[in-house]
Amino acid sequence: MTKVFANVRPESKYYEGQVQDKPFPVRFEPDIAGYHWQGGIGGQYRTDDLHFFMEAEFRGEVQLKPFLVVNHSELQSLDVTCNSILKGVGKEWGSGYWEKVIKKLEALLRKARKQYKAELAKEEEERENERWGY
């Protein structure tokens, strides 16, 4: 059985207090709250809080090599979502899967455009208020 190691991702809220100099051993234990990875200083982590490593022999030496773990039930961050999609490119996942991906990305793009326009309008209003001394 391959041992799995991890370290806290810089994007994680746990990074400041729980990152370690070297990856630490973790084990997978299903958890109703999504903290499936047990180990390290914090004791339990969500998949997107960690970078994962496994032992691999390289030139007669055992080293830790990074690998991706994607939890499809927690696609909250953009980089995890992107990695999930890119892992499927070129695979025979069927048109139904890709139709769902395209619909979700189109909805995300609509929301992002709306938010972007609102932010531009807000910035313009702030500039106008500064210009007129409001």
C-alpha positions in Angstrom: 0.0 0.0 0.0 1.3 3.4 -1.0 1.8 5.9 1.8 0.2 9.3 1.2 1.8 12.5 2.5 0.6 16.1 2.4 1.3 19.7 3.4 -1.0 22.6 3.8 -1.6 24.7 0.6 -0.7 28.4 0.8 -4.3 29.2 -0.2 -5.7 27.3 2.8 -6.9 29.2 5.9 -4.8 26.8 7.9 -1.5 27.6 6.2 -0.1 30.1 8.6 -0.3 28.0 11.7 -0.1 24.5 10.3 2.3 24.3 7.3 5.3 22.1 8.1 8.8 22.0 6.7 8.3 18.6 5.2 5.1 16.8 4.1 3.4 14.8 6.8 1.7 11.4 6.6 -2.1 11.5 6.1 -4.7 8.8 5.8 -8.1 9.0 4.2 -11.1 8.6 6.5 -14.6 9.6 5.2 -16.0 12.4 7.2 -19.5 13.9 7.0 -18.2 17.4 7.2 -15.6 16.9 4.4 -12.5 16.7 6.5 -11.4 13.4 5.0 -7.7 13.6 5.5 -6.4 12.8 9.0 -2.9 13.7 10.2 -0.6 16.7 10.7 -0.8 19.5 13.2 -4.5 20.3 12.7 -5.4 16.6 12.8 -7.9 16.8 9.9 -8.2 18.6 6.5 -10.4 19.0 3.5 -8.9 17.8 0.2 -8.5 21.4 -1.2 -6.5 22.4 1.9 -3.6 20.1 1.0 -0.9 19.4 -1.6 -0.4 15.6 -1.8 2.7 13.5 -2.2 3.5 9.8 -2.4 6.7 7.8 -2.0 8.3 6.9 -5.3 11.6 5.2 -5.9 14.0 7.3 -8.1 17.5 6.2 -8.9 17.5 3.7 -6.0 16.2 6.3 -3.5 12.7 6.8 -2.1 11.5 10.3 -2.6 8.3 12.2 -2.2 6.7 13.1 -5.5 3.6 15.4 -5.8 0.3 14.2 -7.3 -3.1 15.7 -7.7 -6.2 14.7 -5.7 -9.4 16.2 -6.9 -12.6 15.9 -4.8 -15.4 16.5 -7.3 -17.9 17.1 -4.5 -16.0 20.2 -3.3 -15.3 22.2 -6.5 -15.1 25.5 -4.6 -11.8 27.0 -5.8 -11.1 27.9 -9.4 -7.8 26.0 -9.6 -9.4 22.8 -8.4 -12.2 23.2 -10.9 -9.7 23.9 -13.7 -7.6 20.8 -12.8 -10.7 18.7 -12.7 -11.7 19.7 -16.2 -8.2 19.4 -17.6 -7.9 15.9 -16.3 -10.9 15.0 -18.4 -9.7 16.5 -21.7 -9.0 13.7 -24.1 -10.8 11.1 -22.1 -13.9 9.2 -23.2 -16.2 10.8 -20.6 -19.2 11.1 -23.0 -21.0 14.1 -24.3 -23.3 14.3 -21.3 -20.4 15.1 -19.0 -19.0 17.8 -21.3 -22.5 19.3 -21.8 -22.8 19.7 -18.0 -19.3 21.2 -17.9 -20.1 23.7 -20.7 -23.4 24.7 -19.0 -21.8 25.3 -15.7 -19.0 27.3 -17.2 -21.4 29.4 -19.2 -23.4 30.2 -16.0 -20.1 31.0 -14.2 -19.1 33.3 -17.1 -22.4 35.1 -17.0 -22.1 35.7 -13.3 -18.5 36.8 -13.6 -19.3 39.3 -16.4 -22.2 40.7 -14.4 -19.9 41.1 -11.3 -17.1 42.6 -13.4 -19.5 45.2 -14.9 -20.8 46.0 -11.4 -17.2 46.5 -10.1 -16.3 48.7 -13.1 -19.4 50.9 -12.5 -18.6 51.1 -8.8 -15.0 52.2 -9.5 -16.2 54.8 -12.0 -18.7 56.1 -9.5 -15.9 56.4 -6.9 -13.7 58.2 -9.3 -16.5 60.7 -10.1 -17.2 61.3 -6.4 -13.5 61.9 -5.8 -13.4 64.3 -8.8 -16.3 66.3 -7.5 -15.2 66.1 -3.9 -18.0 64.0 -2.5 
